Amino acid sequence: MLANAAGGIIALYLVAVSMPKLELVGTTAWFFLLLNLFKVPFSAQLGLIGSDTLMLNVALTPMIVLGLLAGRWLIHRIPQRQFDSLVLLLSSAAALRLIGAF
């Protein structure tokens, strides 16, 4: 349950198979929704989910909506080639971060 460290891996795979940007974002969103729903009982059992964390989630909901709207606006304005390059760049940065390079 290491904060969705697989994000970079799935992004690299979906770029490698030339998935269009809207499908890539949608596929990634569904994948992590299902993965995180699967983790909920385990997180609750470990005491990672409680009333205080649920209240924090409620408080942050407006920021989630804002991020959703900003992401929708941005995805339609970035050309596919630049999107792919950005995904590769951010995945590389995440990989370096995971191995402790910075």
C-alpha positions in Angstrom: 0.0 0.0 0.0 2.9 2.3 -0.9 0.9 5.3 -2.1 0.1 3.8 -5.5 3.8 3.4 -6.5 2.5 1.5 -9.6 1.3 4.7 -11.2 4.5 5.2 -13.1 4.6 1.6 -14.3 1.0 1.6 -15.6 1.6 5.0 -17.2 4.7 3.7 -19.0 2.8 0.7 -20.2 -0.2 2.7 -21.5 2.1 5.1 -23.3 4.1 2.2 -24.8 0.9 0.7 -26.3 0.1 4.1 -27.8 -3.1 4.6 -25.8 -4.8 8.0 -26.6 -4.5 10.5 -23.7 -8.2 10.5 -22.8 -8.3 6.7 -22.7 -5.0 6.6 -20.7 -6.4 9.0 -18.0 -9.7 7.1 -17.8 -8.0 3.7 -17.7 -5.6 4.8 -15.0 -8.5 6.4 -13.0 -10.6 3.2 -13.1 -7.6 1.0 -12.3 -6.6 3.0 -9.1 -10.3 3.4 -8.0 -10.7 -0.4 -8.0 -7.3 -1.0 -6.5 -7.9 1.5 -3.7 -11.4 0.2 -3.0 -9.8 -3.2 -2.6 -7.4 -1.7 0.0 -10.1 0.0 2.1 -10.8 -3.0 4.4 -7.1 -3.6 5.0 -6.5 0.1 5.8 -9.4 0.1 8.2 -8.2 -3.0 9.9 -4.8 -1.4 10.4 -6.4 1.7 11.9 -5.4 3.9 9.0 -9.0 4.9 8.4 -11.0 6.5 11.2 -13.4 9.3 11.9 -10.6 11.9 11.9 -9.3 10.8 8.5 -12.8 10.7 7.1 -13.4 14.2 8.3 -10.2 15.3 6.6 -11.4 13.7 3.4 -14.7 15.6 3.6 -12.8 18.8 4.2 -10.6 18.2 1.1 -13.4 17.3 -1.2 -13.6 20.8 -2.8 -10.0 20.5 -3.8 -10.7 17.1 -5.4 -13.4 18.7 -7.5 -11.2 21.6 -8.4 -8.4 19.1 -9.5 -10.9 17.2 -11.5 -12.1 20.3 -13.4 -8.5 21.6 -13.9 -7.4 18.2 -15.2 -10.3 18.0 -17.6 -9.6 21.5 -18.9 -5.9 20.7 -19.3 -6.1 17.3 -20.9 -8.1 18.8 -23.8 -5.5 21.5 -24.4 -2.3 19.4 -24.4 -1.4 17.7 -27.7 -0.9 13.9 -27.6 2.8 14.1 -28.3 3.5 16.5 -25.5 1.2 14.5 -23.2 3.3 11.4 -23.8 6.5 13.2 -23.2 5.2 14.6 -20.0 4.1 11.2 -18.8 7.5 9.8 -19.5 9.3 12.7 -17.8 7.1 12.5 -14.7 7.4 8.6 -14.6 11.2 9.0 -14.7 11.1 11.5 -11.9 8.9 9.2 -9.8 11.2 6.2 -10.5 14.3 8.2 -9.4 12.4 9.3 -6.3 11.4 5.7 -5.4 15.0 4.5 -5.6 16.2 7.4 -3.4 18.1 9.4 -6.1 16.6 12.6 -4.6 
